[in-house]
Amino acid sequence: MRKLAIFVSVLAFLVPGRPWVAAQSQPQAPANSAEQQAFLREFNDACSQTQDAMLLTKDELKDLVRRCDALVPRLTKLDDTQRKVYKRRLEQCRGLFAYVLDTKKDSDK
């Protein structure tokens, strides 16, 4: 009888979807919240222009760098995985625009 009680308690611990664990976990924000949608639209709009970076004017590049900087605080509203991915992609996107802008400034001298 004692072995059966031990077996049941171990089995209850190993069964996935344990209700006591689910009650302790933090609720996740919906994956497609309005804030996330707005962030992704702005991100895609700004970073979609990286292929044409050399063709953009200095003012357009400054605006894109500013837009990338404005997106950084909005990263905190994303879940962990999205935050890591988009933070890195945003850094690369901004870095390219800043590099091209610096190159164009140096070529004017």
C-alpha positions in Angstrom: 0.0 0.0 0.0 2.8 2.4 0.8 4.5 1.7 -2.5 1.3 2.5 -4.3 1.1 5.9 -2.4 4.7 6.7 -3.4 4.1 5.7 -7.0 0.9 7.9 -7.2 2.7 10.9 -5.7 5.7 10.5 -8.1 3.4 10.0 -11.0 1.4 13.1 -10.1 4.7 15.1 -10.0 5.8 13.8 -13.5 2.5 14.3 -15.3 2.6 17.2 -17.7 0.1 20.0 -17.3 0.2 20.0 -13.6 -2.4 22.5 -12.3 -0.2 23.7 -9.4 2.5 24.8 -11.8 0.1 26.5 -14.2 -1.4 28.5 -11.3 2.1 29.8 -10.4 3.1 30.8 -13.9 2.7 34.4 -15.1 0.0 35.1 -17.7 1.4 35.8 -21.1 0.2 38.8 -23.2 -1.7 37.8 -26.3 0.8 37.2 -29.1 -1.0 39.5 -31.5 -1.8 42.5 -29.2 -2.4 45.9 -30.7 0.9 47.2 -29.3 2.9 44.3 -30.9 1.1 44.8 -34.2 2.0 48.6 -34.1 5.6 47.8 -33.2 6.0 45.3 -36.0 4.4 47.6 -38.6 6.8 50.4 -37.6 9.8 48.0 -37.5 9.0 46.6 -40.9 8.4 50.0 -42.4 11.7 51.4 -41.1 14.0 48.4 -41.6 12.6 47.4 -45.0 14.7 50.3 -46.4 18.1 48.8 -45.6 18.5 47.6 -49.2 18.2 51.1 -50.5 20.2 52.8 -47.8 22.9 54.1 -50.2 20.2 55.8 -52.3 18.6 57.6 -49.4 19.3 61.3 -48.6 21.0 62.3 -45.4 17.6 63.6 -44.1 15.9 60.3 -44.8 18.8 58.4 -43.1 18.6 60.7 -40.1 14.8 60.1 -39.9 15.3 56.3 -40.1 17.9 56.4 -37.3 15.5 58.4 -35.2 12.7 56.0 -35.9 14.9 53.0 -34.9 15.8 54.8 -31.7 12.2 55.4 -31.0 11.4 51.7 -31.3 13.9 50.7 -28.6 11.7 51.5 -25.6 8.8 49.7 -27.2 10.8 46.4 -27.2 9.9 45.9 -23.5 6.3 45.2 -24.5 7.3 42.1 -26.5 7.7 38.7 -25.0 11.2 37.4 -24.2 11.9 35.6 -27.5 10.6 38.4 -29.7 12.5 41.0 -27.6 15.8 39.2 -28.2 15.2 38.8 -31.9 13.9 42.2 -32.7 16.5 44.0 -30.4 19.3 42.4 -32.4 17.6 43.1 -35.8 16.9 46.7 -34.8 20.5 47.2 -33.7 21.7 46.0 -37.1 19.2 48.1 -39.0 20.0 51.2 -37.1 23.8 50.5 -37.4 23.5 50.3 -41.2 21.6 53.6 -41.5 24.1 55.3 -39.1 27.1 53.9 -41.0 25.7 55.1 -44.4 24.9 58.5 -42.9 28.4 58.8 -41.6 29.8 57.8 -44.9 27.8 60.4 -46.7 28.8 63.1 -44.2 32.5 62.2 -44.8 32.2 62.3 -48.5 31.0 65.9 -48.4 34.2 67.1 -46.8 
